[in-house]
């Protein structure tokens, strides 16, 4: 399953989820045998942000946090 699909599936099951690329790699894809590379997660998140499916927000500490877009919540067919 492509990483974007795994992320969207996680967000469909956890609509309030919000995390950094590091947290997404560690916690959002437990079915994977190996943790995906951070560059892979960041690239996937950039793709989802560009498609309007995920929102990126910079935290007060400078880290970027990702969450599902309100327009995408509940829609598993992306």
MDAnalysis code that builds the backbone (N, CA, C; Angstrom):
import MDAnalysis as mda
import numpy as np

u = mda.Universe.empty(234, n_residues=78, atom_resindex=np.repeat(np.arange(78), 3), trajectory=True)
u.add_TopologyAttr("name", ["N", "CA", "C"] * 78)
u.add_TopologyAttr("resid", np.arange(1, 79))
u.add_TopologyAttr("resname", ["UNK", "UNK", "UNK", "UNK", "UNK", "UNK", "UNK", "UNK", "UNK", "UNK", "UNK", "UNK", "UNK", "UNK", "UNK", "UNK", "UNK", "UNK", "UNK", "UNK", "UNK", "UNK", "UNK", "UNK", "UNK", "UNK", "UNK", "UNK", "UNK", "UNK", "UNK", "UNK", "UNK", "UNK", "UNK", "UNK", "UNK", "UNK", "UNK", "UNK", "UNK", "UNK", "UNK", "UNK", "UNK", "UNK", "UNK", "UNK", "UNK", "UNK", "UNK", "UNK", "UNK", "UNK", "UNK", "UNK", "UNK", "UNK", "UNK", "UNK", "UNK", "UNK", "UNK", "UNK", "UNK", "UNK", "UNK", "UNK", "UNK", "UNK", "UNK", "UNK", "UNK", "UNK", "UNK", "UNK", "UNK", "UNK"])
u.atoms.positions = np.array([
    [0.859, -1.176, 0.000],
    [0.000, 0.000, 0.000],
    [0.906, 1.240, 0.000],
    [0.657, 2.176, -0.896],
    [1.458, 3.406, -0.910],
    [1.338, 4.161, 0.422],
    [2.388, 4.843, 0.786],
    [2.425, 5.531, 2.069],
    [1.288, 6.556, 2.195],
    [0.949, 7.241, 1.094],
    [-0.151, 8.212, 1.149],
    [-1.459, 7.527, 1.531],
    [-1.702, 6.351, 0.975],
    [-2.928, 5.610, 1.286],
    [-2.949, 5.187, 2.751],
    [-1.803, 4.787, 3.279],
    [-1.728, 4.404, 4.693],
    [-2.043, 5.603, 5.592],
    [-1.520, 6.756, 5.232],
    [-1.755, 7.964, 6.019],
    [-3.229, 8.355, 5.966],
    [-3.814, 8.325, 4.779],
    [-5.238, 8.675, 4.655],
    [-6.120, 7.680, 5.400],
    [-5.741, 6.415, 5.382],
    [-6.492, 5.403, 6.122],
    [-6.425, 5.687, 7.621],
    [-5.242, 6.024, 8.104],
    [-5.081, 6.348, 9.521],
    [-5.936, 7.560, 9.884],
    [-5.909, 8.587, 9.045],
    [-6.691, 9.795, 9.328],
    [-8.194, 9.529, 9.287],
    [-8.618, 8.616, 8.439],
    [-10.046, 8.265, 8.386],
    [-10.473, 7.595, 9.694],
    [-9.575, 6.818, 10.291],
    [-9.874, 6.124, 11.539],
    [-9.635, 6.996, 12.771],
    [-8.793, 8.023, 12.615],
    [-8.430, 8.918, 13.726],
    [-8.519, 10.367, 13.236],
    [-9.717, 10.879, 13.011],
    [-9.871, 12.203, 12.388],
    [-9.254, 13.360, 13.172],
    [-9.010, 13.206, 14.435],
    [-8.404, 14.277, 15.218],
    [-6.893, 14.184, 15.321],
    [-6.295, 13.217, 14.624],
    [-4.853, 12.995, 14.726],
    [-4.066, 14.177, 14.175],
    [-2.947, 14.453, 14.856],
    [-2.051, 15.537, 14.443],
    [-0.667, 15.164, 14.934],
    [0.337, 15.195, 14.027],
    [1.683, 14.795, 14.440],
    [2.711, 15.321, 13.452],
    [3.971, 15.194, 13.852],
    [5.106, 15.547, 13.000],
    [5.415, 14.367, 12.076],
    [6.297, 14.595, 11.113],
    [6.711, 13.504, 10.224],
    [7.333, 12.368, 11.033],
    [8.095, 12.726, 12.064],
    [8.716, 11.704, 12.914],
    [7.654, 10.866, 13.626],
    [6.647, 11.521, 14.177],
    [5.575, 10.809, 14.856],
    [4.749, 9.957, 13.914],
    [4.519, 10.482, 12.716],
    [3.756, 9.729, 11.708],
    [4.505, 8.455, 11.340],
    [5.804, 8.573, 11.109],
    [6.615, 7.401, 10.750],
    [6.598, 6.355, 11.858],
    [6.608, 6.817, 13.108],
    [6.682, 5.883, 14.236],
    [5.339, 5.298, 14.635],
    [4.279, 6.105, 14.626],
    [3.015, 5.677, 15.232],
    [1.869, 5.419, 14.271],
    [1.872, 6.030, 13.096],
    [0.711, 5.923, 12.223],
    [0.741, 4.708, 11.304],
    [1.853, 4.006, 11.219],
    [1.964, 2.875, 10.303],
    [2.489, 1.635, 11.011],
    [1.784, 1.181, 12.040],
    [2.281, 0.051, 12.827],
    [2.281, -1.274, 12.067],
    [1.519, -1.389, 10.996],
    [1.456, -2.655, 10.257],
    [2.722, -2.901, 9.436],
    [3.503, -1.848, 9.206],
    [4.744, -2.004, 8.442],
    [5.782, -2.753, 9.279],
    [6.563, -3.589, 8.607],
    [7.620, -4.325, 9.301],
    [8.772, -3.397, 9.666],
    [9.022, -2.400, 8.836],
    [10.075, -1.424, 9.103],
    [9.489, -0.022, 9.011],
    [10.015, 0.854, 9.820],
    [9.569, 2.243, 9.822],
    [10.005, 2.901, 8.509],
    [9.109, 3.667, 7.862],
    [9.510, 4.338, 6.631],
    [10.528, 5.443, 6.918],
    [11.334, 5.768, 5.933],
    [12.321, 6.840, 6.069],
    [11.597, 8.172, 6.219],
    [12.185, 9.070, 6.987],
    [11.567, 10.392, 7.177],
    [11.391, 11.134, 5.865],
    [12.329, 10.982, 4.945],
    [12.185, 11.650, 3.648],
    [10.963, 11.118, 2.904],
    [10.707, 9.838, 3.035],
    [9.544, 9.210, 2.408],
    [8.249, 9.768, 3.012],
    [8.216, 9.896, 4.328],
    [7.035, 10.436, 5.002],
    [6.847, 11.902, 4.630],
    [7.917, 12.673, 4.663],
    [7.808, 14.103, 4.321],
    [7.335, 14.295, 2.888],
    [7.867, 13.503, 1.957],
    [7.433, 13.589, 0.557],
    [5.949, 13.252, 0.422],
    [5.520, 12.211, 1.131],
    [4.109, 11.818, 1.090],
    [3.226, 12.921, 1.664],
    [3.669, 13.517, 2.772],
    [2.875, 14.580, 3.386],
    [2.807, 15.800, 2.481],
    [3.916, 16.160, 1.832],
    [3.904, 17.285, 0.894],
    [2.921, 17.034, -0.240],
    [2.886, 15.795, -0.740],
    [1.940, 15.432, -1.796],
    [0.500, 15.598, -1.302],
    [0.213, 15.089, -0.106],
    [-1.144, 15.181, 0.438],
    [-1.530, 16.627, 0.734],
    [-0.582, 17.433, 1.192],
    [-0.852, 18.860, 1.427],
    [-1.165, 19.539, 0.101],
    [-0.371, 19.259, -0.934],
    [-0.585, 19.894, -2.240],
    [-1.931, 19.511, -2.841],
    [-2.458, 18.347, -2.479],
    [-3.764, 17.894, -2.964],
    [-4.907, 18.350, -2.057],
    [-4.577, 19.064, -0.977],
    [-5.605, 19.578, -0.074],
    [-6.183, 18.545, 0.867],
    [-5.527, 17.403, 1.014],
    [-6.043, 16.328, 1.857],
    [-5.498, 16.384, 3.276],
    [-4.394, 17.099, 3.443],
    [-3.735, 17.250, 4.736],
    [-3.341, 18.711, 4.891],
    [-3.345, 19.179, 6.118],
    [-2.938, 20.550, 6.435],
    [-1.638, 20.490, 7.225],
    [-0.683, 21.346, 6.848],
    [0.587, 21.465, 7.567],
    [0.549, 22.755, 8.380],
    [0.933, 22.661, 9.640],
    [0.959, 23.827, 10.529],
    [2.285, 23.845, 11.271],
    [2.887, 25.021, 11.329],
    [4.136, 25.133, 12.080],
    [3.816, 25.435, 13.532],
    [4.378, 24.627, 14.427],
    [4.172, 24.809, 15.855],
    [5.061, 25.915, 16.393],
    [4.807, 26.320, 17.614],
    [5.579, 27.383, 18.263],
    [7.058, 27.011, 18.362],
    [7.341, 25.721, 18.393],
    [8.728, 25.256, 18.490],
    [9.402, 25.122, 17.124],
    [8.692, 25.485, 16.057],
    [9.252, 25.438, 14.713],
    [9.019, 24.140, 13.972],
    [8.551, 23.112, 14.675],
    [8.285, 21.840, 14.003],
    [6.990, 21.933, 13.202],
    [6.929, 21.171, 12.119],
    [5.731, 21.132, 11.281],
    [4.869, 19.966, 11.740],
    [3.594, 20.251, 11.980],
    [2.608, 19.244, 12.370],
    [1.612, 19.076, 11.224],
    [1.182, 17.858, 11.023],
    [0.234, 17.539, 9.953],
    [-1.056, 17.014, 10.561],
    [-2.157, 17.378, 9.936],
    [-3.475, 16.864, 10.333],
    [-4.342, 16.760, 9.089],
    [-5.410, 16.006, 9.205],
    [-6.308, 15.843, 8.079],
    [-7.048, 17.134, 7.781],
    [-7.309, 17.352, 6.516],
    [-8.092, 18.510, 6.088],
    [-9.556, 18.271, 6.415],
    [-10.263, 19.282, 6.935],
    [-11.693, 19.093, 7.228],
    [-12.485, 18.635, 6.010],
    [-12.071, 19.043, 4.827],
    [-12.817, 18.643, 3.619],
    [-12.623, 17.169, 3.306],
    [-11.587, 16.560, 3.865],
    [-11.284, 15.163, 3.592],
    [-11.821, 14.222, 4.673],
    [-12.221, 14.724, 5.813],
    [-12.647, 13.841, 6.904],
    [-13.849, 13.006, 6.491],
    [-13.675, 11.718, 6.704],
    [-14.753, 10.789, 6.373],
    [-14.731, 10.307, 4.939],
    [-13.876, 10.867, 4.086],
    [-13.815, 10.475, 2.691],
    [-12.615, 9.564, 2.471],
    [-12.863, 8.274, 2.289],
    [-11.786, 7.300, 2.125],
    [-11.433, 7.077, 0.662],
    [-12.101, 7.741, -0.263],
    [-11.901, 7.490, -1.688],
    [-11.051, 8.563, -2.347],
    [-9.842, 8.758, -1.867],
    [-8.963, 9.783, -2.451],
    [-7.822, 9.154, -3.170],
])
